[in-house]
Amino acid sequence: MDTREKLKSVIIEWQGRVLPPLQKRRYEVNIDAPHVNDIVGVRRCGKTYYMYQLISELLERGIPKSNILYLNLDDDRLQPLNGDELQLLIETFREMQEISEEDRLYLFLDEVQNFPSWERWVKGSYDRMQNVKMVISGSNASLLSQEISTLLTGRHLSTRMFPFSFAEFLDYHSVTFDMKTLPYSEDRTVVKRRFNEYLVKGGFPETIVNPSLQHRETLQSYFDDIIYRDIISRRGIRNPLIFKDLALFCISNIAKPHTYNSLRRLFSSYSSLSTDAIINYVGYLEDASLLFSLSHYDESLKQQINKPRKLYCIDTGMINAVSFKLSSDTGRLYENLVFIRLLHSGNEIYYWQDKKGLEVDFVTKEGLKPTHLIQVCSNLSDPETKEREVNGLLAGMKNFKMKEGTIITSDLFDEELVDGKRIRYVPLWYWLLEGEGGEKSDH
């Protein structure tokens, strides 16, 4: 089969495909903008189905399917696909569908990182004004790297995608409520029960949509695919077992401070990894959107770089599935959920600690100004624990000259003034919904 016939078979299959039932995701992509839209997120977080959602919305607006082409560049029939072949595919598609150059073509390229030098082809197509609207997706954060930022400056709009948020999880289960009355309504029991499920299983769509699946085994397989397919094979890592052990160690120790040197020393007993190798390895895990680093807040960039960092995982279900801990650490799972929610909201996030060791879990910042101080503690029943959390928050408020802060708990709604500073206590299950705002409805 020659190239053109191979491409025709892909086009014919797409035109005959029926879109699956879709769970509406809480993202906004401006499909009418001339820019290239790039959607980036961890493997299996729902990028493909979100592309289907965008296609479905186009069809509802009256755009004929003959003007829309979706390609999964993971498809074996498209391997290897070069720029000339992709250009030929577009020309073939226009010919088969009798689409003139004046008609707009909507091109969806899924897993675009499998297409060599895709950035240059996308830029060239954009610059040639071919009347093609492009939406691209990828599981690798290199889509947001310096290269794409340089090549597509002013030409692309980015959307970072995550597994289901708690609000989306409730959407799927058709849980409805009024945020104003939720703290004392009967809906609270349902929401809390679903939250406990979400905390354990996480938000990867397949584990939610197909509850009969063994979610632990499914998430373990995702983890292996990320480690071996997205990182080890593509990066040519020569110590795959050590790399996987490092990833497992990091996921098993989320929210704990570390330095690259401390990680190197940890693995020194059976590995000669250099600090630079550790830096690269952690970077690869972040590039695959499996882990994220949190830096210490410091006005001096040099001091910030030298301070320990904390790592958080993309999903609490993933943590529970692959962590080698013998028991669940609810407090750290809570902290992980807060971090991901803040990241999802587009906040600039740090942690902060003073010279006495008093600490604030999260400091959010806009521009040059800190905006929120947040502590996370699932259980405040122990007086010493509460005193530690309050004192850390008060120290942060004094340092940043702020009048209020928040302590996120398991089930406490309260507010108090301490030394003239306002402290708000709010349950995590409520705070997560508050972050997305408004009343939830059925879909």
C-alpha positions in Angstrom: 0.0 0.0 0.0 1.5 3.3 -1.1 1.5 6.4 1.2 -1.5 8.0 -0.3 -3.6 4.8 -0.1 -2.5 4.4 3.5 -3.6 7.9 4.3 -6.9 7.4 2.6 -7.6 4.4 4.8 -7.0 6.5 7.9 -9.3 9.2 6.6 -12.1 6.8 5.7 -11.9 5.2 9.1 -12.2 8.6 10.8 -15.2 9.7 8.7 -17.0 6.5 9.7 -16.2 6.7 13.4 -19.0 7.5 15.8 -18.0 9.6 18.8 -18.4 7.8 22.2 -20.5 9.1 25.0 -18.6 12.0 26.6 -18.3 13.3 30.1 -18.0 17.1 29.8 -14.8 18.4 31.3 -14.3 21.7 33.0 -11.9 23.3 30.6 -12.3 26.1 28.1 -10.5 26.1 24.7 -11.1 28.9 22.3 -11.6 26.9 19.2 -12.4 30.0 17.2 -9.0 31.7 17.9 -6.5 31.4 15.0 -3.8 30.2 17.4 -2.7 26.6 17.7 -4.3 25.1 20.8 -2.0 22.7 22.7 -3.4 20.3 25.4 -0.9 18.8 27.7 -1.3 16.3 30.5 -0.2 13.0 31.9 -1.0 9.8 30.0 -4.6 8.6 30.2 -5.9 11.8 31.9 -8.6 12.3 29.2 -6.9 14.4 26.5 -8.3 12.3 23.6 -11.8 12.4 25.0 -11.5 16.1 25.5 -10.6 16.4 21.8 -13.7 14.4 21.0 -15.7 16.9 23.2 -14.3 19.8 21.1 -15.2 18.0 17.9 -18.7 17.3 19.2 -19.1 21.0 20.0 -18.1 21.9 16.5 -20.6 19.4 15.1 -23.3 20.9 17.3 -22.5 24.3 15.9 -23.1 23.0 12.4 -19.5 22.4 11.2 -19.7 19.4 8.9 -17.6 16.4 9.9 -16.1 16.6 6.4 -14.2 19.7 7.6 -12.8 17.9 10.7 -9.9 15.5 10.8 -8.7 13.7 13.9 -5.4 11.8 13.9 -3.9 9.7 16.7 -0.2 9.8 15.9 0.2 6.8 18.2 -1.5 4.8 15.3 0.9 2.2 13.9 -0.2 3.1 10.4 1.1 6.6 10.8 4.6 5.5 12.0 6.9 7.0 11.1 5.1 10.1 9.7 7.1 13.0 8.4 6.1 16.5 7.5 5.7 15.8 3.8 3.4 12.9 4.5 1.3 14.9 6.9 1.0 17.7 4.4 0.0 15.1 1.8 -2.6 13.7 4.2 -4.2 17.2 4.5 -4.2 17.6 0.8 -5.7 14.1 0.3 -8.3 14.9 2.9 -9.3 18.1 1.2 -9.6 16.2 -2.2 -11.6 13.4 -0.7 -14.0 15.7 1.1 -14.1 18.3 -1.7 -13.0 21.0 0.7 -11.7 24.1 -1.0 -8.7 26.1 0.2 -11.2 28.8 1.3 -13.0 26.3 3.7 -11.6 26.0 7.2 -10.2 22.6 8.1 -10.1 21.6 11.8 -7.1 19.4 12.4 -6.7 17.5 15.7 -3.3 15.9 16.2 -3.3 13.5 19.3 0.0 12.5 20.9 1.8 14.9 18.6 5.2 14.1 20.3 5.3 10.9 18.2 5.7 13.1 15.1 9.4 14.1 14.6 10.0 17.8 14.5 6.3 18.5 14.9 7.0 22.0 16.2 8.6 23.2 13.0 5.8 21.6 10.8 3.1 23.2 13.0 4.8 26.6 12.8 5.3 26.3 9.1 1.7 25.4 8.5 0.5 28.3 10.7 2.8 30.8 9.0 1.6 29.6 5.5 -1.9 30.6 6.5 -3.4 27.3 5.1 -6.8 28.0 6.7 -6.2 25.1 9.1 -7.2 25.4 12.8 -4.9 23.0 14.7 -5.5 21.5 18.1 -2.6 19.3 19.3 -2.2 17.1 22.4 0.7 15.4 24.1 1.7 13.4 27.2 5.0 15.1 27.4 5.6 18.5 29.0 8.1 19.3 26.3 5.1 20.7 24.5 5.6 23.6 26.8 9.4 23.6 26.6 11.6 26.5 25.5 11.6 25.2 21.9 7.8 25.4 21.4 7.7 28.7 23.3 10.3 30.1 20.9 8.9 28.6 17.7 5.3 29.3 18.4 5.6 32.6 20.3 2.2 34.4 20.0 0.9 31.5 18.0 -0.3 29.0 20.6 -2.7 28.8 23.5 -1.9 26.2 26.2 -4.2 24.1 28.3 -2.8 21.9 31.0 -5.0 18.9 31.6 -5.4 16.8 34.8 -7.3 13.7 35.8 -10.8 14.4 37.0 -11.0 17.0 39.7 -13.3 16.3 42.6 -16.0 18.6 41.1 -15.8 16.6 37.8 -15.9 13.4 39.8 -19.2 14.5 41.3 -20.4 15.6 37.9 -19.9 12.1 36.6 -21.8 10.6 39.5 -24.6 13.2 39.0 -24.3 14.5 42.5 -26.0 17.9 42.7 -26.1 20.4 45.6 -26.1 24.1 46.5 -22.8 25.3 47.8 -24.5 27.8 50.1 -26.4 25.1 52.0 -24.0 22.2 51.6 -22.2 22.5 55.0 -25.5 21.7 56.8 -27.7 20.0 54.2 -28.3 16.2 53.7 -26.2 16.4 50.5 -23.1 16.8 52.7 -23.2 13.0 53.6 -23.3 12.1 49.9 -20.5 14.5 49.0 -18.3 13.3 51.9 -18.8 9.6 51.0 -17.8 10.4 47.4 -14.8 12.4 48.6 -13.5 9.4 50.5 -13.8 7.3 47.4 -12.0 10.0 45.3 -9.2 10.2 47.9 -8.5 6.5 47.5 -9.1 5.9 43.8 -8.1 9.3 42.4 -9.4 10.9 39.2 -8.1 9.0 36.2 -11.2 8.7 34.0 -11.0 5.0 33.2 -11.1 4.1 36.9 -14.2 6.2 37.3 -16.1 5.4 34.1 -15.3 1.6 34.5 -15.7 1.0 38.3 -15.6 -2.8 37.7 -11.9 -2.5 36.8 -9.4 -3.3 39.4 -8.3 0.3 39.9 -5.0 -0.5 41.6 -3.9 -2.8 38.7 -5.0 -0.2 36.2 -3.1 2.6 37.8 0.0 0.4 38.2 -0.1 -0.3 34.5 -0.4 3.5 33.8 2.6 4.0 36.1 4.6 1.4 34.2 3.6 2.9 30.8 4.7 6.4 31.9 8.0 5.1 33.3 8.9 2.7 30.5 7.2 4.1 27.4 7.2 7.9 28.1 10.5 8.2 29.8 12.9 5.2 29.7 12.5 4.3 26.1 12.5 7.9 24.8 15.3 9.2 27.0 17.5 6.1 26.6 18.0 5.6 30.3 20.7 3.0 30.9 19.6 2.2 34.5 15.9 1.5 34.1 15.5 -0.3 37.5 17.2 2.4 39.4 15.1 5.0 37.6 11.9 3.2 38.5 13.1 2.8 42.1 13.7 6.6 42.3 10.2 7.2 40.9 8.7 4.9 43.5 10.6 6.5 46.3 9.5 10.0 45.3 5.9 8.9 45.1 6.1 7.2 48.4 7.5 10.3 50.0 5.3 13.1 48.6 5.3 16.4 50.5 8.6 15.7 52.2 11.5 18.0 51.7 14.4 16.7 49.7 17.5 18.0 47.9 19.1 16.4 44.8 22.2 15.6 46.9 20.0 13.8 49.5 18.4 11.7 46.8 21.9 10.9 45.3 23.1 9.8 48.7 20.0 7.6 49.2 20.8 5.6 46.1 24.6 5.7 46.5 24.7 2.3 48.1 23.9 0.5 44.8 24.4 3.2 42.2 27.0 5.6 41.0 24.4 8.2 39.9 25.7 11.7 39.9 23.8 14.7 41.2 23.3 15.8 37.6 21.8 12.4 36.8 19.4 12.8 39.7 18.4 16.3 38.5 17.7 14.9 35.0 15.8 11.9 36.3 13.5 14.1 38.5 13.1 16.4 35.5 12.0 13.5 33.3 9.3 12.6 35.9 8.1 16.2 35.9 8.2 16.3 32.1 5.8 13.4 32.0 3.5 15.2 34.4 3.8 12.4 36.9 5.5 14.5 39.6 5.8 18.2 40.4 8.3 20.1 42.4 7.4 22.8 45.0 10.1 25.3 45.8 10.7 27.3 49.0 9.4 30.9 48.9 12.4 33.2 49.0 13.0 36.7 47.5 16.5 35.6 46.6 16.5 33.2 43.7 19.8 31.8 44.7 18.5 31.0 48.2 15.4 29.5 46.7 17.4 27.2 44.5 19.5 26.0 47.5 16.6 25.2 49.7 15.0 21.7 49.8 12.1 21.1 47.5 9.0 19.0 47.9 7.5 16.6 45.4 3.8 16.0 44.7 2.1 13.4 42.5 -0.5 13.9 39.7 -3.1 11.8 41.5 -3.8 10.3 44.9 -5.1 7.1 43.3 -1.7 6.7 41.7 0.0 7.2 45.1 -2.1 4.6 46.7 -1.6 2.1 43.9 2.2 2.2 43.6 3.5 3.6 46.9 5.5 1.0 48.9 4.2 2.3 52.2 2.4 -0.2 54.3 -0.3 2.2 55.5 -2.0 5.2 54.1 -0.8 8.7 55.2 -4.1 10.6 55.0 -2.4 13.9 55.8 0.0 13.8 52.9 -2.8 12.6 50.5 -4.8 15.7 51.7 -1.7 17.9 51.0 -1.3 16.4 47.6 -4.9 17.1 46.6 -4.5 20.7 47.7 -1.4 21.1 45.7 -2.9 19.7 42.5 -6.0 21.9 42.9 -3.8 25.0 43.3 -1.8 23.9 40.3 -5.0 23.3 38.3 -6.1 26.8 39.2 -3.0 28.3 37.6 -1.5 29.6 40.8 2.2 30.2 41.4 2.8 28.0 44.4 5.5 27.8 47.1 6.0 26.5 50.6 7.6 28.7 53.3 9.6 28.0 56.5 11.3 30.4 58.9 14.6 29.9 60.7 12.8 28.4 63.7 11.2 25.7 61.5 7.7 27.2 61.6 6.2 26.3 58.2 3.3 27.2 55.9 2.4 24.4 53.5 1.4 26.6 50.6 2.0 30.2 49.7 0.2 31.3 46.5 1.5 34.3 44.6 0.3 36.6 41.8 3.0 38.8 40.3 5.2 39.9 43.1 2.6 39.7 45.8 1.6 36.6 47.9 -2.1 36.1 47.9 -3.0 33.1 50.1 -1.5 31.1 53.0 -2.7 27.6 53.4 -2.0 24.9 56.0 -3.2 21.3 55.5 -3.9 19.1 58.5 -6.5 16.2 58.3 -6.7 15.9 62.1 -6.5 18.8 64.5 -7.8 16.9 67.6 -4.3 16.8 69.2 -3.7 20.2 70.8 0.0 20.1 70.0 -0.8 19.5 66.3 -3.2 22.4 66.2 -0.8 24.6 68.0 2.0 23.8 65.5 -0.3 24.5 62.5 -1.6 27.7 63.9 1.8 29.0 64.9 3.2 28.2 61.4 0.3 30.1 59.8 0.7 33.1 62.2 4.4 33.2 61.5 3.7 33.2 57.7 1.1 36.0 58.1 3.6 38.1 60.1 6.3 37.5 57.5 4.1 38.3 54.5 2.2 41.1 56.3 -1.2 39.3 55.7 -4.2 39.4 57.9 -5.7 36.0 57.3 -4.9 32.4 56.4 -6.6 29.0 55.9 -6.3 25.7 57.6 -7.7 22.8 55.5 -9.1 20.0 57.7 -11.1 16.8 57.3 -14.4 18.1 58.5 -14.1 21.3 60.5 -15.9 24.5 59.6 -14.8 27.3 61.9 -13.2 30.7 62.1 -11.2 32.4 64.9 -9.1 35.5 65.6 -5.6 34.9 67.0 -3.4 37.9 67.8 -5.6 40.0 65.5 -5.2 37.5 62.6 -8.2 35.7 61.0 -7.8 31.9 60.7 -10.4 30.1 58.6 -10.9 26.3 59.0 -12.6 24.5 56.1 -12.9 20.8 55.2 -11.0 19.6 52.2 -14.0 18.2 50.4 -15.7 21.6 50.6 -12.6 23.6 49.7 -12.0 21.6 46.6 -15.5 22.5 45.3 -15.2 26.1 46.5 -12.1 26.3 44.3 -14.2 25.5 41.2 -17.1 27.6 42.3 -20.8 27.4 42.0 -23.5 24.8 42.1 -22.8 21.5 40.4 -25.3 20.0 37.9 -26.0 16.8 36.1 -24.5 16.0 32.7 
